[in-house]
């Protein structure tokens, strides 16, 4: 493990039998996330596996009509998001591919997508102590596998946050390489009034971990490039949210009071010892 910058850590891992095995115990990884820190896990998932996931997503999207209506959270769809998100109340511009019904994808796409999502699922279970499988759950939380493309020329996701539970820890897997496949745009965070930008630190195959209620965003790709929905260049990531779509959304007030929380915890500890 090494410190890349303040609140930004890197942890090495091996990719064994389809599982991400970190150099330190999973409990220690979660402790670092909850301090809080942003933890970059160098998963060593083969580049070929990551590229196949991108190729499968693109091939599936080419034969699947764009979704126009409200999200159903029970199907496989892709949508060009250019609006203010209702839940997060954040502006966004990106191409979203969601696989809430991943089990019923055509086999040619499913195998390549599960090659990344299943390791992410197992890793999240290991970090959080859960035993969750893929699949829709009426009135309960479940996984929402998602591949997101941030095209060149100004794509972004505005500052937002989520409820801490039941997700606990967010995961963002880099499916392509900064400096080669795209040259601008990365995920940013705020911890204790400190801005942490991960652009340039996350390589292909690296998995960003963060405490799920931290304010975060995706910085715009450079406007020096011309924007096109049809241009496959740009940043590609896979995420694996775990939530109840009909549950309680994040509070309107931004949960950025880490200094207040830390001071309250210290005060409680001091009073308990008096």
C-alpha positions in Angstrom: 0.0 0.0 0.0 1.2 3.5 -0.7 0.0 7.1 -0.4 -0.4 8.9 -3.8 -1.6 12.2 -2.2 -3.5 13.3 0.8 -6.6 11.0 1.2 -5.6 9.0 -1.9 -4.1 5.6 -1.4 -3.1 2.7 -3.7 -3.5 -1.0 -2.8 -2.1 -3.7 -4.9 -4.1 -6.9 -5.7 -3.9 -10.1 -7.6 -6.6 -11.4 -10.0 -7.1 -15.1 -9.0 -9.7 -17.4 -10.4 -12.0 -14.5 -11.2 -11.6 -12.8 -7.8 -9.8 -9.6 -6.7 -7.4 -10.5 -3.9 -5.9 -7.5 -2.2 -2.4 -7.4 -0.6 -4.0 -6.4 2.7 -7.1 -8.0 4.4 -10.5 -6.8 3.1 -11.3 -5.5 6.6 -8.3 -3.2 6.4 -9.3 -2.0 3.0 -12.8 -1.0 4.4 -11.2 0.6 7.4 -9.1 2.8 5.0 -12.2 3.7 3.0 -14.2 4.6 6.1 -11.5 6.9 7.6 -12.3 8.2 4.9 -9.8 7.8 2.0 -10.1 7.2 -1.7 -8.5 3.8 -2.3 -7.3 2.8 -5.8 -7.0 -1.0 -6.0 -4.7 -2.2 -8.8 -6.7 -5.3 -9.7 -4.6 -6.7 -12.5 -7.7 -7.8 -14.4 -6.3 -8.5 -17.9 -6.7 -5.7 -20.4 -8.2 -8.1 -22.9 -11.1 -8.8 -20.4 -11.7 -5.1 -19.9 -11.6 -4.4 -23.6 -14.1 -7.2 -24.3 -16.5 -5.7 -21.8 -16.4 -2.3 -23.7 -16.7 -4.1 -27.1 -19.7 -6.1 -25.8 -21.4 -3.0 -24.5 -20.9 -1.2 -27.8 -22.1 -4.2 -29.9 -25.2 -4.6 -27.7 -26.0 -0.9 -27.8 -25.8 -0.8 -31.6 -28.6 -3.4 -31.9 -30.7 -2.0 -29.0 -32.8 1.1 -29.4 -32.1 4.0 -27.1 -34.3 4.2 -24.1 -36.5 7.3 -24.0 -38.9 6.9 -21.1 -38.3 6.8 -17.4 -36.0 4.1 -16.0 -37.7 0.9 -15.1 -34.8 -0.6 -13.1 -35.7 -4.1 -14.2 -34.5 -4.2 -17.8 -31.4 -3.8 -19.9 -31.2 -0.4 -21.5 -29.0 2.4 -22.7 -29.7 6.1 -22.6 -28.0 9.4 -23.6 -28.2 11.3 -20.4 -28.3 15.1 -20.9 -30.3 16.6 -18.0 -30.5 17.4 -14.3 -30.7 14.1 -12.5 -34.0 13.9 -10.5 -32.5 11.9 -7.6 -29.0 13.6 -7.3 -30.1 17.0 -8.6 -26.9 17.1 -10.5 -26.3 18.0 -14.2 -25.0 15.2 -16.3 -23.9 14.4 -19.9 -22.8 10.8 -20.6 -24.0 7.6 -22.3 -25.3 5.2 -19.7 -25.7 1.4 -20.2 -27.6 -0.4 -17.4 -28.0 -4.1 -17.1 -30.6 -4.7 -14.4 -31.6 -7.9 -16.1 -28.0 -9.1 -16.9 -29.0 -12.8 -16.6 -31.2 -12.5 -19.6 -28.7 -10.8 -21.9 -27.7 -12.7 -25.1 -24.9 -15.1 -24.2 -22.4 -13.4 -26.5 -22.7 -10.2 -24.4 -23.4 -11.7 -21.0 -20.2 -13.7 -20.7 -18.0 -10.6 -21.5 -19.9 -8.3 -19.1 -20.0 -10.8 -16.3 -16.3 -11.3 -16.6 -15.9 -7.9 -15.0 -19.2 -7.5 -13.0 -18.9 -10.9 -11.2 -15.4 -10.1 -9.8 -16.8 -6.7 -8.7 -19.8 -8.4 -7.1 -17.6 -10.9 -5.2 -15.2 -8.1 -4.1 -18.1 -5.9 -2.8 -19.5 -8.9 -0.9 -16.0 -9.5 0.6 -15.6 -5.9 1.6 -19.1 -5.5 3.1 -19.7 -9.0 4.6 -22.6 -9.7 2.3 -23.6 -12.7 0.1 -25.6 -10.9 -2.6 -26.3 -12.3 -6.1 -27.5 -10.6 -9.2 -31.2 -10.3 -9.8 -34.2 -8.0 -9.2 -35.7 -7.9 -5.7 -39.1 -6.4 -5.3 -39.0 -3.7 -2.6 -35.4 -4.4 -1.7 -31.9 -3.4 -2.7 -30.2 -5.2 -5.5 -27.3 -4.8 -8.0 -27.5 -2.5 -11.0 -24.5 -3.3 -13.3 -23.7 -0.3 -15.3 -21.2 0.7 -18.0 -20.8 4.4 -18.6 -19.1 6.2 -21.5 -17.9 9.8 -21.1 -17.4 11.0 -24.7 -14.7 13.5 -25.6 -15.7 17.1 -25.8 -17.4 18.0 -22.6 -19.1 15.0 -21.0 -19.3 15.1 -17.2 -21.4 14.3 -14.1 -22.0 17.1 -11.6 -21.3 17.1 -7.9 -23.6 14.7 -6.0 -23.7 12.2 -3.2 -25.7 9.1 -2.1 -27.0 7.5 1.1 -24.2 5.5 2.8 -26.4 2.4 3.2 -26.9 -0.2 1.8 -24.0 0.4 -0.7 -21.4 1.4 1.9 -18.6 1.5 -0.6 -18.7 2.7 -4.2 -16.7 1.0 -7.0 -15.5 2.5 -10.3 -13.5 0.2 -12.5 -11.5 1.8 -15.3 -12.1 0.0 -18.6 -9.6 1.9 -20.7 -6.4 3.9 -20.2 -5.9 7.6 -19.4 -3.4 9.2 -21.7 -4.0 6.7 -24.4 -7.7 6.2 -24.9 -8.7 9.6 -23.3 -6.8 12.5 -22.0 -9.1 14.4 -19.7 -11.9 13.8 -17.2 -11.7 11.9 -13.9 -13.6 11.4 -10.7 -13.2 14.0 -7.9 -14.1 13.9 -4.2 -14.2 16.2 -1.2 -12.9 15.0 2.2 -12.5 17.5 5.1 -12.8 20.5 2.7 -9.9 19.0 0.6 -10.6 18.3 -3.1 -9.2 14.9 -4.3 -8.9 14.6 -8.1 -8.1 11.1 -9.4 -7.5 12.1 -13.0 -4.2 10.7 -14.1 -3.9 8.3 -11.1 -6.4 5.6 -12.2 -5.0 3.3 -14.9 -6.9 0.7 -16.9 -8.0 -2.1 -14.6 -7.8 0.1 -11.4 -10.8 0.0 -9.1 -11.6 3.2 -7.3 -13.2 2.6 -3.8 -14.9 5.4 -1.9 -17.2 5.8 1.1 -20.6 6.1 -0.7 -21.8 9.2 1.0 -18.8 11.3 0.0 -19.6 14.2 -2.4 -18.1 13.4 -5.8 -18.3 14.2 -9.5 -16.8 13.4 -12.9 -14.8 16.4 -14.3 -15.6 17.5 -17.9 -13.7 16.0 -20.7 -11.8 18.7 -22.7 -13.7 21.0 -24.9 -10.7 21.1 -27.2 -12.3 17.9 -28.7 -15.5 18.0 -30.6 -18.3 16.2 -28.9 -20.1 13.3 -30.6 -22.3 10.6 -29.2 -21.1 8.2 -31.9 -17.4 8.6 -31.2 -16.2 5.7 -29.0 -13.3 7.6 -27.7 -13.4 8.9 -24.1 -13.5 7.4 -20.7 -15.2 4.1 -20.1 -16.0 2.8 -16.6 -18.0 0.0 -15.0 -19.8 0.6 -11.7 -21.9 -1.7 -9.6 -24.5 0.2 -7.5 -26.5 -1.7 -4.9 -29.7 0.0 -3.9 -33.5 0.0 -3.8 -34.7 2.2 -6.6 -37.9 3.0 -4.7 -36.1 3.5 -1.4 -35.2 6.7 0.4 -32.9 9.0 -1.7 -30.0 10.9 -0.3 -30.8 13.9 1.9 -30.8 17.3 0.2 -28.2 18.6 2.6 -24.7 17.6 1.4 -23.0 15.2 3.8 -19.6 17.0 3.8 -19.3 17.7 7.5 -16.5 15.3 8.2 -14.7 17.8 10.5 -17.9 18.1 12.6 -18.3 14.3 12.7 -14.7 13.8 13.8 -15.0 16.4 16.5 -18.3 15.0 17.8 -16.7 11.5 18.0 -13.7 12.9 19.9 -15.9 14.7 22.3 -18.0 11.6 22.9 -14.9 9.6 23.6 -13.5 12.3 26.0 -16.7 12.5 27.9 -16.9 8.7 28.2 -13.5 8.6 29.9 -14.1 11.4 32.4 
